[in-house]
Amino acid sequence: MNLNCARRRIGALVFLAAVAAAVPVIPQSKTLPDAPGTWKPWKPLATTTGNGREQAATPALMKAFEAELLTFNAIARRATGVATPVGFSVETWGWVTGYQVSEHAPGQPPAGGLPIAGGFTFGAFPIFEYVRNGKTIREDTGETALQQFLINQIGRGVIDSGYVQEWMPIDHDAFLKPMPQGEIAGLPRYGDGLVIARDPAALWTPLSQRAALDIVVKARQLAVEGLEESMSKYTERLAVVRDPAWRAKRMKDAQEAAKTMPNPQAFIKTIEESIGVEEASLLKELGPSTGTGKSLADAKRALSEVTGWIAELTPAQQGAPACYAAKGTTLRTKFPTSAPADCHPLVRPNYGYFNKALPRSAPQVLIITGIKRCFDTADKYNRDANSASPAGCRANRALVETLDKAAVRAWLR
């Protein structure tokens, strides 16, 4: 080996040694499926959160809601499948959701007009240990599949799936109805949740055909308004670009700048050409058959399509329950009045379900979700019913299966 090769090899070894020294050594951990776990202390609920203010909940009301959560926590602790945890430790905590009133949700109660909506989270964290600096460390934290228990939540995005493309991006309270899917652990399943309520089917009310199409109108109006705003800006800019005074100043500034350029004439020509290019681009955007001009014309036709159809419908057709056929190719086949078998019913929350005579802190509906994650699919994220880990989904299933349903129903008002 010659001297230069030897030096290069020594240099490479030194570099690799330096890199190795800079990379931290991650301790190897092992799970302890037979180690006894604990139920950790309850994490107190914050009484002055932004979400609480959105729901017009005073600190006293938040405290009353937390008292209800603690009652449910006691019921969960008695579930035989998780009462004495082995291989995992349990953390539980409560929370409240935000509340926004949508201008496109007629009949939605104002903030403070509904029971406090929130939830209870159950987390079964695996017990594991590792060696660091010669010392064995045991922990029961990290990541796990959480089980959510939603309280007084019956709105969009809770347990429904899918979306109505023609409604985007309008804010509203309508959604695809969560459909019944049998039972799990003696509880009726709707969509991605197990529902415990006086009458689960009464949590949602049908959306009328007129209401469904009105949301489409709002979405298409928004598209038209956005394109009209763009057209206005393009028109204003075109007037500037065509203004002789603006052009004269632009060229004067270019001539001054050109004095410092290696090729002044080429620079001035580039500026002249750029003005022409910008004018041509603006004309293309504003034209009725290209760019934004064409998009605006198309958007106006789409808006006329839905408003014209609404005008054709009889009062009975407008008031009939609406459904959505995602495979439809036109507006009328996506929102058919005949309701074919593949058309999914559309609903909105039944705000009248809640008993207004009860305190706002009272739990009236409990929905356990998401069910698909731990009860339907087997994969590497511990969704497999045969997973060796007692934490995560296995513990979640054990909790749901052994939860005292009678006590939960007695807890609900």
Long-range contacts (C-beta under 8 A, 24 or more apart in sequence): 27-130, 27-131, 27-132, 28-130, 28-131, 29-128, 29-129, 29-130, 30-128, 30-129, 30-130, 31-87, 31-126, 31-127, 31-128, 31-389, 32-87, 32-127, 32-128, 32-129, 32-138, 33-86, 33-87, 33-127, 33-388, 33-389, 33-390, 34-86, 34-87, 35-86, 35-87, 35-127, 35-138, 36-84, 36-85, 36-86, 37-85, 37-86, 37-87, 37-88, 37-89, 37-90, 37-127, 37-140, 38-85, 38-89, 38-90, 38-140, 39-77, 39-85, 39-89, 39-90, 39-92, 40-89, 40-90, 40-91, 40-92, 42-70, 42-73, 42-92, 42-93, 43-91, 43-92, 43-93, 43-94, 45-69, 45-93, 45-94, 45-95, 45-96, 49-96, 50-98, 51-95, 51-96, 51-97, 51-98, 51-99, 52-96, 54-98, 54-99, 54-100, 54-111, 55-96, 55-97, 55-98, 55-99, 55-111, 55-112, 55-114, 55-116, 55-117, 56-111, 56-112, 57-96, 57-112, 57-116, 57-360, 61-116, 61-360, 61-361, 62-96, 62-116, 64-359, 64-361, 65-94, 65-96, 65-116, 65-118, 65-361, 66-94, 67-361, 68-151, 68-361, 68-362, 68-363, 68-411, 69-94, 69-118, 69-120, 69-151, 71-411, 72-120, 72-149, 72-363, 72-408, 72-411, 73-120, 75-403, 75-404, 75-407, 75-408, 75-411, 76-120, 76-122, 76-399, 76-403, 78-404, 78-407, 79-398, 79-399, 79-402, 79-403, 79-404, 80-402, 81-395, 81-397, 81-398, 81-399, 81-401, 81-402, 82-122, 82-124, 82-395, 82-398, 82-399, 82-402, 85-124, 85-390, 85-395, 86-390, 87-126, 87-127, 87-389, 87-390, 87-391, 88-124, 88-125, 88-126, 88-127, 88-140, 88-144, 88-389, 88-390, 88-391, 88-392, 88-395, 89-124, 89-125, 89-127, 89-140, 90-122, 90-123, 90-124, 90-125, 90-395, 91-123, 91-125, 92-120, 92-121, 92-122, 92-123, 93-120, 93-121, 94-118, 94-119, 94-120, 94-121, 95-119, 95-121, 97-153, 100-171, 102-171, 102-172, 102-173, 103-171, 104-170, 104-171, 104-172, 104-173, 104-214, 104-215, 104-218, 105-171, 105-172, 105-173, 105-174, 105-348, 106-211, 107-351, 108-173, 108-351, 109-351, 112-360, 113-351, 114-152, 114-351, 114-354, 114-360, 115-152, 115-354, 115-358, 115-360, 115-361, 115-362, 115-363, 115-364, 116-151, 116-152, 116-360, 116-361, 117-150, 117-151, 117-152, 117-153, 118-150, 118-151, 118-152, 118-153, 119-148, 119-149, 119-150, 119-151, 119-153, 120-148, 120-149, 120-151, 121-146, 121-147, 121-148, 121-149, 122-146, 122-147, 122-148, 122-149, 122-396, 122-399, 123-147, 124-390, 124-391, 124-392, 124-394, 124-395, 124-396, 124-399, 125-391, 126-389, 126-390, 126-391, 126-392, 127-391, 144-382, 144-391, 144-392, 145-373, 145-374, 145-381, 145-382, 145-383, 145-392, 145-393, 145-396, 146-396, 147-368, 147-374, 147-396, 147-399, 147-400, 148-368, 148-369, 148-370, 149-366, 149-367, 149-368, 150-193, 150-366, 150-367, 150-368, 150-369, 151-363, 151-365, 151-366, 152-354, 152-363, 152-364, 152-365, 153-365, 153-367, 154-203, 154-204, 154-349, 154-350, 154-353, 154-365, 154-367, 155-349, 156-348, 156-349, 158-193, 158-367, 158-369, 159-190, 159-191, 159-192, 159-193, 159-195, 159-367, 159-369, 159-370, 160-191, 160-192, 161-191, 161-192, 162-326, 162-344, 164-215, 164-324, 164-346, 165-326, 166-215, 166-216, 166-219, 166-331, 166-334, 166-335, 167-215, 167-216, 167-219, 168-219, 169-219, 169-222, 170-215, 170-218, 170-219, 170-222, 172-215, 172-218, 173-348, 173-349, 174-207, 174-211, 174-212, 174-215, 174-346, 174-347, 174-348, 175-346, 175-347, 175-348, 176-324, 176-344, 176-345, 176-346, 176-347, 177-204, 177-344, 177-345, 177-346, 177-347, 178-204, 179-344, 184-371, 184-375, 184-400, 185-400, 185-401, 185-403, 185-405, 186-405, 187-368, 187-400, 187-405, 189-371, 192-369, 192-370, 192-371, 192-372, 193-367, 193-368, 193-369, 193-370, 193-371, 194-367, 194-368, 194-369, 194-371, 194-400, 195-365, 195-366, 195-367, 196-365, 196-366, 196-367, 196-368, 196-405, 196-408, 196-409, 196-412, 197-353, 197-364, 197-365, 197-366, 197-412, 198-364, 198-412, 199-353, 202-350, 202-353, 203-349, 203-350, 203-353, 203-365, 204-347, 204-348, 204-349, 204-350, 205-347, 205-348, 205-349, 205-350, 205-352, 206-321, 206-322, 206-345, 206-346, 206-347, 207-321, 207-322, 207-346, 207-347, 207-348, 208-318, 208-319, 208-320, 208-321, 208-322, 209-313, 209-317, 209-318, 209-319, 209-320, 209-321, 209-322, 209-335, 209-337, 210-310, 210-313, 210-318, 210-319, 211-322, 211-348, 212-322, 212-324, 212-335, 212-346, 213-306, 213-309, 213-310, 213-322, 213-335, 214-310, 216-306, 216-331, 216-335, 217-303, 217-306, 217-307, 217-310, 220-299, 220-302, 220-303, 220-306, 221-303, 223-299, 223-302, 223-303, 224-296, 224-299, 224-300, 224-303, 227-292, 227-295, 227-296, 227-299, 228-296, 230-285, 230-292, 231-285, 231-286, 231-292, 231-293, 231-296, 234-282, 234-285, 234-286, 234-292, 235-286, 237-282, 238-279, 238-282, 238-283, 238-286, 241-275, 241-278, 241-279, 241-282, 242-279, 247-275, 250-275, 305-331, 306-331, 313-337, 321-345, 321-346, 322-346, 355-413, 358-413, 362-413, 363-411, 363-412, 363-413, 364-412, 364-413, 365-412, 366-408, 366-412, 368-400
